[in-house]
Amino acid sequence: MNSLTPFPGRGPASPEVVAFQRPELNIILSLYGRMVAAGEWRDYGISSLKDRAVFSVFRRTAENPLYRIEKTPKLRGRQGMYAVFGPEGQVLKRGQDLKTVLRVLERKLIRAVDTD
């Protein structure tokens, strides 16, 4: 399946946008669910843009994103098409494999659950 899909509800002449595919969303939402259960995350937003797809995570709805998970297919052959950005826009992890890139956030889950 191609990572560029027509935006639903638009005419055939509409530009294509990048979107997360179902397997990618399953991986992201699995992590999201665990972080919500740990009380770390409260809300999310998904954006499908011309050159990238963005999954933004919020502690509260009215805040700036805590983290952004981005898929940029144009970077597939370079640094990797997946990246996690921190609250200040810094790149926390970049790579070709989504599960590997998301491990940077799973480490925060381990700290959130740790009772020491």
C-alpha positions, 0 to 999 in steps of 0.5 A: 500500500502506498503511503500517499493516499487521496484525502477522503471526501475530496474530488479526483483532482485533489492533491494527494497527502501523506497518511498513516496506514492502519498498521502504523496507527495500531503501533502508535495507538497501542503506545498512546493507550499505555501512556493514557493508562499511566496518566501521562497523555490525555489527548491526540491529534492527527494531521495529514499534510502534503509532505508528511503525516503527524500524530501529536500528543497532548497532556491537555487539549489546550496545550502545545503538543508534548510530542510529535510523531511524524512520517515523512516518506521523502526522507525514507532513503536518508535519515528515515521516514519516522521521527519523534519530536520533543516539546521544543521541536528537538528531534528525539529519535529518527529512523526507518522502523516505527517501533524502534523510533517509538522506543524513545517514548516507551522509556518514558513509560517505564519511568512513569510506572516505576514506583522507586 
